[in-house]
Amino acid sequence: MRFLQVTFTVTLLSFSLASQAQQSTVAQSVSVKNFVYGFIEGALLTDEAIMKASEKTQPNSKFMQRVYDTRLSTKTDVPYTYYADFCLPSTQSKEFVIQSVIEALDAQSLEPNGLNVYNALKHRFPCLKR
């Protein structure tokens, strides 16, 4: 009887630990997803603000106009993140982009920090150079 009681207690304990580990993994994956989402949103917002500010303050010299005409077609022809070396696909959802970044991090066993997320974005979503 004592053996059965010990076995039952050990089984409950291991089930409880497995459940806690699974909950921790789920919480960690939600945390990583939220971090990547926040990084992307922050990049989009700041890059947009920078591009809009530069459009307002840039002198419209003939030289700069030729640069835009020959390299970019128009000032707004490129996505805001173009100069950050990644271009998010307009045909894909943000969920797809986030999952792609997480897969890139997992594939290389990288921590989800800012530099690694940025490099994953550049690797998974490079801009077509014009």
VEXLO-165530 format. One record per residue: residue in one letter; y, x, z of N, C-alpha, C in turn. Coordinates in pm, whole numbers, plus 50000, padded with zeros to 5 digits. Layout:
REM residues N
AYXZYXZYXZ ...
This chain:
REM residues 130
M498825008250000500005000050000501255008750000 R501235019450079502375028650088502625034949951 F501575038649880501695044849747502355035049649 L501955022549655502535012349568504025010549598 Q504385010849724505775009249763506625021049713 V506115033349726506815045349679506945044949527 T505885041149457505915040249311506935029949266 F506955018549332507905008149298509335012949319 T509595019849431510925025149462511355035549359 V510455044549323510765054849223511025048449088 T510265038349053510465031448926511835024648923 L512185017749030513495011249038514615021549030 L514445032649099515455043149099515635048948960 S514545051848891514655057548756515235047248659 F514905034548676515485024048591516995023148615 S517375024048742518795023548779519545035448722 L518975047448729519615059448674519735058548523 A518695053548457518735052048312519805042048272 S519915031248348520935021248321522335027048339 Q522535034948444523825041248467524155051248357 A523165058748313523385068448205523765061248077 Q523105050048050523415042247929524825036547939 Q525205031548056526555026248074527595037348058 S527275049148108528185060548096528345064547950 T527255064347872527315067547730528145057347655 V527965044747687528745034147622530225035847655 A530535038247781531935040147822532525052347753 Q531735063047742532205075147677532455072547529 S531565065147463531765062447320532985053647297 V533235044247386534445035947376535675044747397 S535595053847492536695062947521536995071847400 V535975077147336536155085647218536765077347104 K536245065447085536765056646980538255053747004 N538615050747127540015048047161540885060447141 F540365072147175541125084547156541395086847008 V540365085546925540535087646781541505077346724 Y541365064846765542275054346719543725057746756 G543935061846880545275065446926545835077446851 F544975087146823545425098846747545895094746608 I545095086546541545445082146406546725073846407 E546825064546499548035056246508549265064746535 G549135074346625550255083246655550665091546534 A549665096546462549975104446341550675095946237 L550195083746217550815075046117552255071746155 L552475068546281553825064846325554805076546316 T554385088246365555295099646363555515104846222 D554465105446140554645110146003555555100845923 E555425087945945556295078245878557745080445920 A557955082146049559315084146099559915097046043 I559135107546037559615120345983559965119045835 M559085112645759559335111145615560585102645591 K560735091845665561915083345647563195090645685 A563135098445791564305106145833564655116745729 S563635123245674563915133645574564465127645445 E564035115645412564575109045293566055105945311 K566455102645433567855099345459568735111845462 T568185123045511569015134845532568935145045420 Q567965144045331567845153945224568975152445123 P569555163745086570565162944981569905159344848 N570555151244773569995147144644570485156544534 S570205169344551570605179044451569735177444326 K570195182844216569415182344092568095189744110 F568135200844184566915208444208565885200044282 M566305193544393565375185244469564875173444387 Q565725168044305565285156944220564215161744122 R564365173744067563345179243976562035181644051 V562135186444174560925188544254560175175444269 Y560875164944308560225151944323559685146944189 D560425148644083560005143743952558775151143900 T558735164343919557635172143862556435173243954 R556645172444083555535174244177554985161044233 L555875151844260555455139944333555695126844259 S556385126944152556775115144076557915107844146 T557695103344268558775097044344558675101644488 K559705099044565559695103144706558665095344786 T558375083344745557455074944821556085073944754 D555815083144662554555082644588553365087944669 V553645094044780552565099644862552515092444997 P551335092045057551265085845190552005094445292 Y552385088345401553155095445503552405107445559 T551095107045562550325118245618550025129045515 Y550555127845396550275137445287550555151745330 Y551695154045394552065167645434551315172445557 A550565163845620549685167645729548285170745675 D548125170145544546875173645474545725163845494 F546045151445524545005141145517545615128345465 C544825120845390545275108345331544225097645358 L544575087945437543625077445473543455067845355 P542215064045327541965055145213542485040945240 S543245035945147543795022345164542725011745141 T541605015745083540525006245053539525005045168 Q539685013045272538755012845384539465007945510 S538695002245599539254997545726539495009245821 K540315007045921540525017346023539235020046098 E538435009646116537135011246183536275021446108 F536275020645974535535030245891536065044445912 V537375045845913537985058945931537635064646068 I537755056546171537435061046306535975065246316 Q535085057046261533655060346266533365073146189 S534035075346077533855087645998534275099946077 V535375098846149535855110046231534865112846344 I534405102246410533435104046519532145110346467 E531685106146350530485112146291530705126846261 A531895130446213532195144446184532195152746313 L532735147146420532735154046549531305155646601 D530525144946592529135145446638528305155346558 A528525155846428527735164546341527905179246378 Q529065182546430529335196446468529365198446619 S528975188146692528955188446840530295192846897 L531365187146844532705190646888533245180646989 E534055185647081534735177047176535805168947102 P536035156647143537075148547077538465151847130 N538965163747095540335167147133541225166347008 G542515167647026543455165846917543195174746797 L542955187446819542745196746708541475193346631 N540415190146702539145186746635539255173746556 V539945163846612540145151246539540985153646414 Y542035161546428542895164946314542085171946204 N541285181846242540465188946143539435179746079 A538875170546156537915160946100538595151745999 L539815147446030540575139145936540845146745807 K541245159345818541515167445698540245169445616 H539135171445684537865173845615537335161145549 R537365150045621536805137445570537725130045472 F539045132045488540005124545406541075133845347 P540645143245264541635152345206542515144945105 C543715149945088544635144144988544355150744854 L544475142844750544395148344617545715155544592 K545635168344562546865175844538547445171944404 R548725170344401549415165944280549995177544207 
